[in-house]
Amino acid sequence: MRKPILAGNWKMNKTPAEAVEFVRAVSPLVTCYPQVETVVCPPFVALPAVAEALRDIPIAVGAQNCHWAESGAYTGEVSAAMLEGLAQYVIIGHSERRQYFAETDESVNKKLKAALAHGLVPIVCVGEDLAQNEAGVTDAFVSGQVRAAFAGLSAEQAVGVVIAYEPIWAIGTGRNATPEVANRVCGHVVRGTIRQLYGDAVADAIRIQYGGSTNDKNIGELMAMTDIDGALIGGASLKVDVFATMVRVTAGLYPQD
């Protein structure tokens, strides 16, 4: 059974002090569920403080982005090398990065390779917008994004990547793909594409999250699906009680041995 992973993407929210206050409050509520991997992804300025606060606590830290270059004249960017020791995960290709900051399939692939080279676990985001969804091209578009992201990766590299299917039309809108629809895309499209690229062993082992207006009310239905292995959580991860409830509900579906 694949270990579920719930990752809170705080986006541009929380000062370093607020971030530390959050992790101190939430840690006793989620670390009692070791069957769920819990990750928090604060803004860059809060990473050092959060990493220090969680030094001896089994909650992983993730960055929200990284650059593909080791260093150089890229004002305002942060390289994967700079994240070593601060984060274990890094979100790559989030739809907001693609929409507002001109991320492309090519840059996502380069960033993914840079992250892996520095021992970070990429959470690679894929997903269609409303027009693509309504046009019935979801499968082809999402499969194409997966193929582009994984171009040039070996099976050994691919199996350690986390993929997040996040339909753009469901992010922050209150709209949510039904559990059945989300499961079909995660399984048939995303996992199916990985199966074509790398075979059964990698496809069966790789973890695929769902993201898009996930919260404490719908997490149980989503996590009960066979091909959804976690959630990339936006606004709901900013509230201690809501995020903790999502971890607890997920843990109830994955009892400890």
C-alpha positions in Angstrom: 0.0 0.0 0.0 1.3 3.4 -0.9 1.8 5.7 2.1 -0.5 8.7 1.7 1.1 12.2 1.6 -0.8 15.4 2.6 1.1 18.5 1.8 0.0 22.0 2.8 0.8 24.7 0.2 0.7 27.9 2.1 1.3 30.0 -1.1 2.0 33.7 -0.2 0.7 33.5 3.4 2.2 33.5 6.9 5.2 35.5 8.2 8.1 33.4 9.7 6.6 34.0 13.2 3.1 32.9 12.1 4.6 29.9 10.3 6.4 28.8 13.4 3.3 29.3 15.6 1.3 27.1 13.1 3.7 24.2 13.1 4.0 24.2 16.9 0.3 24.1 17.2 -0.4 21.5 14.5 2.5 19.1 15.2 1.0 17.3 18.3 -2.3 16.9 16.4 -0.7 15.2 13.3 2.4 13.4 14.4 0.4 10.8 16.2 -0.6 9.5 12.8 2.7 8.1 11.4 0.8 6.2 8.7 0.3 9.6 6.9 3.2 11.6 5.6 2.6 15.3 6.5 4.4 18.1 4.7 4.1 21.9 5.1 5.3 24.2 2.3 5.8 27.8 3.7 7.0 30.8 1.7 10.8 31.0 1.2 11.3 33.6 3.9 9.8 31.2 6.5 11.7 28.1 5.5 14.7 28.4 7.9 12.4 29.1 10.9 10.0 26.3 10.1 12.9 23.9 9.4 14.4 24.7 12.8 11.0 24.4 14.6 10.5 20.9 13.0 14.1 19.7 13.5 13.1 16.8 15.7 9.5 16.5 14.7 8.3 14.1 11.9 6.7 16.7 9.7 8.5 17.3 6.4 9.2 20.7 5.0 8.6 21.6 1.3 9.5 24.7 -0.8 7.0 26.1 -3.2 9.4 26.4 -6.2 13.0 26.3 -7.2 15.2 27.4 -10.1 16.9 24.9 -12.4 20.3 26.7 -12.3 22.9 26.0 -9.6 23.5 29.8 -9.2 23.8 32.9 -11.4 22.2 36.1 -12.4 18.6 35.2 -11.6 17.4 37.9 -9.3 14.7 36.8 -7.0 15.1 33.1 -7.6 16.1 30.3 -5.3 18.1 27.3 -6.5 17.6 23.7 -5.5 21.1 23.8 -4.0 20.0 26.5 -1.6 17.2 24.4 -0.4 19.4 21.5 0.8 19.1 21.2 4.6 16.0 23.4 4.7 13.5 21.3 2.8 12.9 17.7 1.8 10.2 18.4 -0.8 9.7 21.1 -3.5 6.5 21.9 -5.5 7.2 22.2 -9.2 5.0 23.5 -11.9 2.1 24.6 -9.8 -0.7 26.0 -12.0 -0.3 29.5 -10.5 3.4 29.4 -11.5 2.4 28.3 -15.0 -0.3 30.9 -15.2 1.3 34.0 -13.6 5.0 33.3 -14.0 5.3 31.8 -17.5 6.3 28.3 -16.3 6.5 25.9 -19.3 6.7 22.1 -19.6 10.3 22.6 -20.5 11.1 24.6 -17.3 9.2 22.1 -15.2 11.4 19.3 -16.5 14.6 21.3 -15.9 13.5 22.1 -12.3 12.5 18.5 -11.6 16.0 17.3 -12.6 17.6 20.0 -10.5 15.6 19.1 -7.5 16.4 15.4 -7.8 20.1 16.2 -8.2 20.0 17.9 -4.8 18.1 15.1 -3.0 14.8 16.9 -3.0 11.5 15.1 -3.7 9.6 17.0 -6.4 5.8 17.4 -6.1 5.1 17.9 -9.8 1.8 19.5 -10.6 -0.3 18.8 -13.7 -3.9 19.7 -14.6 -6.2 21.2 -17.2 -8.1 24.5 -17.2 -11.8 24.9 -17.5 -11.8 25.4 -21.3 -9.7 22.2 -21.8 -12.0 20.3 -19.4 -15.1 21.4 -21.2 -13.5 20.6 -24.6 -12.9 17.0 -23.5 -9.1 17.1 -23.9 -8.3 16.5 -20.3 -6.7 13.1 -20.8 -4.5 14.1 -23.7 -3.4 17.4 -22.1 -2.6 15.9 -18.7 -0.8 12.9 -20.2 1.3 15.3 -22.3 2.2 17.3 -19.2 3.3 14.1 -17.4 5.4 13.0 -20.4 7.1 16.4 -20.6 7.8 16.6 -16.9 9.5 13.1 -16.8 11.4 13.5 -20.1 14.9 12.1 -19.6 14.3 10.6 -16.2 15.2 7.0 -15.4 12.8 4.6 -13.7 14.9 4.9 -10.5 14.4 8.7 -10.5 10.8 8.6 -11.5 9.6 6.3 -8.8 10.6 8.8 -6.1 8.6 11.7 -7.6 5.2 12.7 -6.3 2.6 13.9 -8.9 -0.2 16.2 -8.0 -3.2 16.3 -10.3 -4.8 19.7 -9.7 -7.5 20.7 -12.2 -7.0 24.4 -12.5 -10.7 25.1 -12.6 -11.0 23.6 -9.1 -8.2 25.5 -7.4 -9.5 28.1 -4.9 -12.9 28.2 -6.6 -14.8 26.0 -4.2 -15.5 23.7 -7.1 -14.2 20.2 -6.8 -13.8 17.3 -9.2 -16.0 14.4 -7.9 -14.0 11.7 -6.2 -14.7 9.4 -9.1 -13.5 11.9 -11.7 -10.4 12.8 -9.8 -9.6 9.1 -9.3 -10.1 8.3 -13.0 -7.6 11.0 -14.0 -5.1 10.1 -11.3 -5.4 6.4 -12.2 -6.2 6.0 -15.8 -4.4 9.1 -17.1 -1.5 10.0 -14.7 -0.7 6.5 -13.4 -1.5 5.1 -16.8 1.0 7.4 -18.5 3.7 6.5 -16.0 2.9 2.8 -16.7 3.5 3.4 -20.4 6.8 5.2 -19.7 8.2 3.0 -16.9 6.2 -0.2 -16.5 4.1 -1.7 -13.8 6.5 -1.5 -10.8 7.0 2.2 -11.0 3.4 3.0 -11.8 2.2 0.9 -8.9 4.6 2.6 -6.5 4.5 6.2 -7.5 2.3 8.5 -5.3 -0.3 10.7 -6.9 -2.1 13.4 -5.0 -5.2 15.3 -5.8 -5.4 19.1 -5.4 -8.2 21.5 -5.9 -10.4 22.9 -3.2 -9.7 19.9 -0.9 -10.8 20.4 2.7 -11.9 18.6 5.8 -15.4 17.9 4.4 -14.3 16.1 1.2 -11.0 14.6 2.1 -12.5 11.3 3.3 -14.3 10.6 0.0 -11.2 11.6 -2.0 -8.8 9.5 0.0 -11.0 6.5 -0.2 -10.3 6.3 -3.9 -7.9 3.6 -5.1 -5.6 5.8 -7.1 -5.5 9.0 -4.9 -2.5 8.8 -2.6 -2.8 12.1 -0.9 -3.7 15.7 -1.3 -1.9 19.0 -2.2 -3.9 21.3 0.0 -4.2 25.1 -0.4 -6.3 27.3 1.8 -7.5 24.5 4.1 -3.9 23.9 5.1 -3.7 27.4 6.6 -6.0 26.5 9.5 -4.6 24.3 12.3 -7.9 22.5 13.1 -8.8 21.9 9.4 -5.4 20.6 8.4 -5.2 18.4 11.5 -8.7 17.0 10.7 -7.6 16.2 7.2 -4.7 14.2 8.4 -6.8 12.4 11.1 -9.5 11.5 8.5 -6.9 10.2 6.1 -5.2 8.2 8.9 -8.5 6.5 9.6 -8.4 5.0 6.1 -4.8 3.7 6.6 -4.8 2.0 10.0 -1.4 1.2 11.5 -0.1 -2.3 11.4 
